[in-house]
Amino acid sequence: MTDTESHNPASEIYPSCGAAGPVYPPPPPYMPPPYPTGPAMYPQPIPAQVGFLVPDVPPEEAGFKKEEDPNSVVTDASYPDQEGEILVSGFEDDTIRKAFIRKVFSVVTIQLLVTFTVVCVFTFSSTVKTAVQRNFWVYLSSYIVFAVVAMCISLFSTCSRSHPWNLMGLSMVTLSLSYMVGTVASYHDTAAVVIALGSTLVISFTIIIFSAQTRLDFTVCNGILLILSVDLLLFGFFSIFFYSKVVQIVYGCLGALLYAMFLAVDCQLVMGRQKYNLNPEEYVFAALIIYLDIIMIFLYILMIIGGSSKN
């Protein structure tokens, strides 16, 4: 071995390399000054072409970092604590929805008990029946009270949400409408009233169960029901000039069918499982519309039975 190979810098730098390994060239020599002292040349930006719109790039993509204000306070309402947590509204909470449904149907049950009790008293008691039929001005007074209070609850949210005024208004509507329905039932036979009561309860219970179980969305049919309501109103108006028992039966069947559809829509609005639903604070308004649907079904069934009877 010669002296040159024994003092090879590669063997000193890489001691693990054997004699048979590759020989690496020595590193380049150190570059002495002078260094370039001129200004550094950076690439100039290319001007945008005519008619070219500069895209609106977010600051994060453009390379700018948004500085956060240390004095700002982050609340739990705007940013969830846990990753993936979803902020839902009050009605989407299952517990609130179930409590709302129980409250609405409990109020409706009490209303129906009061109304059907008044109907039975006005129907089975001959003394009360005679007194009601002689004092027709009480019927008109109750009609005015019902119309005014029901419109206030339906149109003004303060009347339907302010406790205890909402319950007082609902009580006035229930008592006035109960007197009106009892007065109408006093002009019919006892058997007809009993049949109408039983039919109304069966139909209403069936529709409520069907609305709770079906996947069909009836809440989108409000426009169709509005058109059918106008048609029924015009049919009833012209029936005044062309009255007969057949027309009365047909009118009663159409009215009962229409309000059965209204009951299905209102039940789904209360249950909140479809596209549209009611606010949990509107339990008085929800109880009012379901109660009115059931009462109207009873009146139209009573009309059908009255038109088909011989009396």
C-alpha positions as CSV (number, residue, x, y, z in Angstrom):
1,M,0.0,0.0,0.0
2,T,1.3,3.4,-0.9
3,D,1.5,6.4,1.3
4,T,-1.3,8.1,-0.6
5,E,-3.7,5.3,0.0
6,S,-2.8,5.1,3.7
7,H,-3.6,8.8,4.2
8,N,-6.8,8.8,2.2
9,P,-9.2,11.4,3.7
10,A,-12.2,9.1,2.9
11,S,-10.9,6.5,5.2
12,E,-10.5,9.0,8.0
13,I,-14.0,10.5,7.5
14,Y,-15.7,7.2,7.0
15,P,-13.9,4.7,9.2
16,S,-16.4,2.0,8.7
17,C,-15.5,1.8,5.0
18,G,-13.1,-1.0,4.3
19,A,-10.4,-1.1,1.7
20,A,-12.6,-2.8,-0.8
21,G,-15.4,-0.2,-0.3
22,P,-16.0,2.7,-2.7
23,V,-13.8,5.7,-2.4
24,Y,-15.8,9.0,-2.0
25,P,-14.3,12.2,-3.4
26,P,-13.2,14.8,-1.0
27,P,-15.6,17.7,-0.2
28,P,-15.3,20.9,-2.2
29,P,-12.9,23.5,-0.9
30,Y,-14.1,26.5,1.1
31,M,-15.2,29.4,-1.1
32,P,-13.2,32.5,0.0
33,P,-14.7,36.0,-0.3
34,P,-15.6,38.3,-1.9
35,Y,-19.3,37.5,-1.9
36,P,-21.9,39.2,-4.2
37,T,-22.9,42.5,-2.8
38,G,-25.5,43.6,-5.3
39,P,-29.3,43.7,-4.4
40,A,-31.1,40.4,-4.4
41,M,-33.3,39.9,-7.4
42,Y,-36.7,38.4,-6.7
43,P,-39.2,37.3,-9.4
44,Q,-41.6,40.0,-10.3
45,P,-45.4,39.3,-10.2
46,I,-47.0,38.7,-13.5
47,P,-49.7,41.4,-14.3
48,A,-53.2,40.1,-14.6
49,Q,-54.6,39.9,-18.1
50,V,-57.3,42.2,-19.3
51,G,-60.7,40.8,-18.4
52,F,-59.3,38.4,-15.8
53,L,-60.9,38.6,-12.4
54,V,-58.8,37.9,-9.4
55,P,-60.4,35.1,-7.3
56,D,-61.5,35.9,-3.8
57,V,-59.2,33.6,-1.9
58,P,-59.8,33.2,1.9
59,P,-56.9,34.6,4.1
60,E,-56.1,31.1,5.3
61,E,-55.5,29.8,1.8
62,A,-53.5,32.9,0.8
63,G,-51.0,32.3,3.6
64,F,-52.3,34.9,6.1
65,K,-52.9,33.7,9.6
66,K,-55.9,35.2,11.4
67,E,-54.9,36.7,14.8
68,E,-57.3,35.9,17.6
69,D,-58.3,38.5,20.1
70,P,-57.0,37.5,23.6
71,N,-59.9,39.4,25.2
72,S,-62.6,37.6,23.3
73,V,-64.6,35.0,25.2
74,V,-65.8,31.8,23.6
75,T,-69.1,30.6,24.9
76,D,-70.5,27.1,24.9
77,A,-73.5,28.3,22.8
78,S,-71.4,29.0,19.8
79,Y,-68.8,26.3,20.0
80,P,-69.6,22.8,21.4
81,D,-67.3,21.4,24.0
82,Q,-66.9,18.0,22.4
83,E,-66.0,17.3,18.8
84,G,-69.0,16.2,16.7
85,E,-71.6,17.5,19.1
86,I,-74.7,18.9,17.3
87,L,-76.7,21.8,18.7
88,V,-80.4,21.0,18.2
89,S,-83.5,23.0,18.8
90,G,-85.8,22.5,21.7
91,F,-88.4,20.5,19.8
92,E,-85.8,18.1,18.4
93,D,-85.1,17.0,22.0
94,D,-87.0,13.7,22.5
95,T,-87.8,14.4,26.1
96,I,-89.3,17.9,25.4
97,R,-91.3,16.5,22.4
98,K,-92.8,13.7,24.5
99,A,-93.7,16.0,27.3
100,F,-95.3,18.4,24.8
101,I,-97.4,15.6,23.3
102,R,-98.6,14.4,26.7
103,K,-99.5,17.9,27.7
104,V,-101.5,18.6,24.5
105,F,-103.5,15.4,24.6
106,S,-104.1,15.7,28.3
107,V,-105.7,19.1,27.7
108,V,-107.7,17.8,24.7
109,T,-109.0,14.9,26.8
110,I,-110.2,17.3,29.5
111,Q,-111.9,19.5,26.9
112,L,-113.7,16.5,25.3
113,L,-114.9,15.3,28.7
114,V,-116.4,18.7,29.5
115,T,-118.0,19.0,26.1
116,F,-119.5,15.5,25.9
117,T,-120.8,15.8,29.5
118,V,-122.6,19.0,28.6
119,V,-124.0,17.3,25.5
120,C,-125.3,14.4,27.5
121,V,-127.0,16.7,30.0
122,F,-128.6,18.7,27.3
123,T,-129.8,15.6,25.5
124,F,-131.0,13.3,28.3
125,S,-132.6,16.0,30.5
126,S,-135.9,17.2,29.1
127,T,-136.0,20.2,31.4
128,V,-132.6,21.5,30.3
129,K,-133.4,20.8,26.7
130,T,-136.6,22.9,26.9
131,A,-134.8,25.8,28.7
132,V,-132.0,25.8,26.1
133,Q,-134.3,25.8,23.2
134,R,-136.3,28.7,24.6
135,N,-133.3,30.9,25.4
136,F,-131.7,31.1,22.0
137,W,-129.9,34.4,22.9
138,V,-127.5,32.4,25.1
139,Y,-126.5,30.4,22.1
140,L,-125.7,33.6,20.2
141,S,-123.8,35.0,23.2
142,S,-121.7,31.9,23.5
143,Y,-121.0,31.9,19.7
144,I,-119.7,35.5,20.0
145,V,-117.5,34.6,23.0
146,F,-116.1,31.6,21.2
147,A,-115.3,33.4,18.0
148,V,-113.5,36.3,19.8
149,V,-111.4,34.2,22.2
150,A,-110.5,31.6,19.6
151,M,-109.3,34.2,17.1
152,C,-107.2,35.8,19.8
153,I,-105.5,32.5,20.7
154,S,-105.0,31.6,17.0
155,L,-103.6,35.0,15.8
156,F,-101.7,36.4,18.8
157,S,-98.8,34.4,20.2
158,T,-99.0,36.5,23.5
159,C,-102.5,35.2,24.1
160,S,-101.5,31.5,23.5
161,R,-98.2,31.6,25.5
162,S,-98.9,33.9,28.4
163,H,-99.7,31.9,31.5
164,P,-102.3,31.8,33.0
165,W,-104.2,33.8,30.4
166,N,-103.8,31.2,27.8
167,L,-105.5,28.6,30.0
168,M,-108.2,31.0,30.9
169,G,-108.9,31.7,27.2
170,L,-108.9,28.0,26.4
171,S,-111.4,27.4,29.2
172,M,-113.7,30.1,27.8
173,V,-113.5,28.5,24.4
174,T,-114.3,25.1,25.8
175,L,-117.3,26.2,27.8
176,S,-118.8,28.4,25.1
177,L,-118.3,25.7,22.4
178,S,-119.7,23.0,24.8
179,Y,-122.9,25.1,25.2
180,M,-123.2,25.5,21.4
181,V,-122.7,21.8,20.7
182,G,-125.1,20.9,23.5
183,T,-127.7,23.3,22.1
184,V,-127.4,21.7,18.6
185,A,-127.6,18.2,20.1
186,S,-130.8,19.1,22.0
187,Y,-132.6,19.3,18.6
188,H,-131.7,15.7,17.8
189,D,-132.9,12.3,19.1
190,T,-131.0,10.8,22.0
191,A,-130.1,7.7,20.0
192,A,-128.7,9.8,17.2
193,V,-126.5,11.8,19.7
194,V,-125.2,8.6,21.3
195,I,-124.3,7.1,17.9
196,A,-122.6,10.3,16.9
197,L,-120.6,10.3,20.1
198,G,-119.4,6.8,19.7
199,S,-118.6,7.2,16.0
200,T,-116.6,10.4,16.7
201,L,-114.5,8.7,19.4
202,V,-113.7,5.7,17.3
203,I,-112.8,7.8,14.2
204,S,-110.7,10.3,16.2
205,F,-108.8,7.6,18.0
206,T,-108.1,5.7,14.8
207,I,-106.9,8.8,13.0
208,I,-104.6,9.8,15.9
209,I,-103.0,6.3,16.0
210,F,-102.6,6.2,12.2
211,S,-101.0,9.7,12.2
212,A,-98.5,8.6,14.9
213,Q,-97.5,5.4,13.1
214,T,-97.6,6.2,9.4
215,R,-94.6,7.5,7.3
216,L,-96.8,9.6,5.1
217,D,-96.4,13.3,5.6
218,F,-99.8,15.0,5.8
219,T,-98.4,18.3,6.9
220,V,-97.6,19.3,3.3
221,C,-101.3,19.1,2.4
222,N,-102.4,22.4,3.9
223,G,-102.9,24.1,0.6
224,I,-105.1,21.2,-0.7
225,L,-107.1,21.3,2.5
226,L,-107.6,25.1,2.1
227,I,-109.0,24.6,-1.4
228,L,-111.3,21.8,-0.2
229,S,-112.5,24.0,2.7
230,V,-113.5,26.8,0.2
231,D,-115.3,24.3,-2.0
232,L,-117.2,22.9,1.0
233,L,-118.2,26.4,2.1
234,L,-119.6,27.2,-1.3
235,F,-121.4,23.8,-1.4
236,G,-123.0,24.6,1.9
237,F,-124.0,28.1,0.7
238,F,-125.8,26.7,-2.4
239,S,-127.4,23.9,-0.3
240,I,-129.5,26.6,1.4
241,F,-131.4,27.2,-1.9
242,F,-131.6,23.6,-2.9
243,Y,-132.2,21.8,0.4
244,S,-133.0,18.1,0.6
245,K,-132.1,15.2,2.9
246,V,-129.8,13.8,0.2
247,V,-127.9,17.1,0.0
248,Q,-127.7,17.2,3.8
249,I,-126.2,13.7,4.0
250,V,-123.7,14.5,1.2
251,Y,-122.7,17.7,2.9
252,G,-122.2,16.0,6.2
253,C,-120.1,13.2,4.6
254,L,-117.8,15.8,2.9
255,G,-117.5,17.8,6.1
256,A,-116.6,14.8,8.2
257,L,-114.1,13.7,5.7
258,L,-112.5,17.1,5.4
259,Y,-112.1,17.5,9.2
260,A,-110.8,14.0,9.5
261,M,-108.0,15.1,7.2
262,F,-107.4,18.2,9.2
263,L,-107.2,16.1,12.4
264,A,-104.5,13.9,10.7
265,V,-102.5,17.0,9.7
266,D,-102.8,18.6,13.2
267,C,-101.8,15.4,15.0
268,Q,-98.6,15.2,12.9
269,L,-97.9,18.9,13.6
270,V,-98.1,18.1,17.3
271,M,-95.9,15.0,17.1
272,G,-93.2,16.8,15.1
273,R,-92.0,13.8,13.2
274,Q,-92.6,15.3,9.7
275,K,-91.5,18.3,7.7
276,Y,-93.5,20.9,9.7
277,N,-94.2,21.0,13.4
278,L,-95.4,23.3,16.2
279,N,-93.3,25.1,18.8
280,P,-93.3,23.4,22.2
281,E,-94.6,26.7,23.7
282,E,-97.8,26.5,21.6
283,Y,-99.4,23.7,23.5
284,V,-102.6,25.8,24.0
285,F,-102.9,26.4,20.3
286,A,-102.2,22.8,19.5
287,A,-104.9,21.6,22.0
288,L,-107.3,24.1,20.5
289,I,-107.0,22.9,16.9
290,I,-107.2,19.2,17.7
291,Y,-110.2,19.9,19.9
292,L,-112.0,21.9,17.2
293,D,-111.3,19.1,14.6
294,I,-112.9,16.5,16.8
295,I,-115.9,18.6,17.6
296,M,-116.5,19.4,13.9
297,I,-116.3,15.7,13.1
298,F,-119.0,15.1,15.7
299,L,-121.3,17.9,14.3
300,Y,-121.0,16.6,10.8
301,I,-121.7,13.0,11.8
302,L,-124.7,14.3,13.7
303,M,-125.8,16.0,10.6
304,I,-125.6,12.8,8.6
305,I,-127.6,10.9,11.2
306,G,-130.2,13.7,11.4
307,G,-130.6,13.8,7.6
308,S,-131.0,10.0,7.4
309,S,-133.6,9.8,10.2
310,K,-137.3,10.0,9.6
311,N,-137.9,12.7,12.3
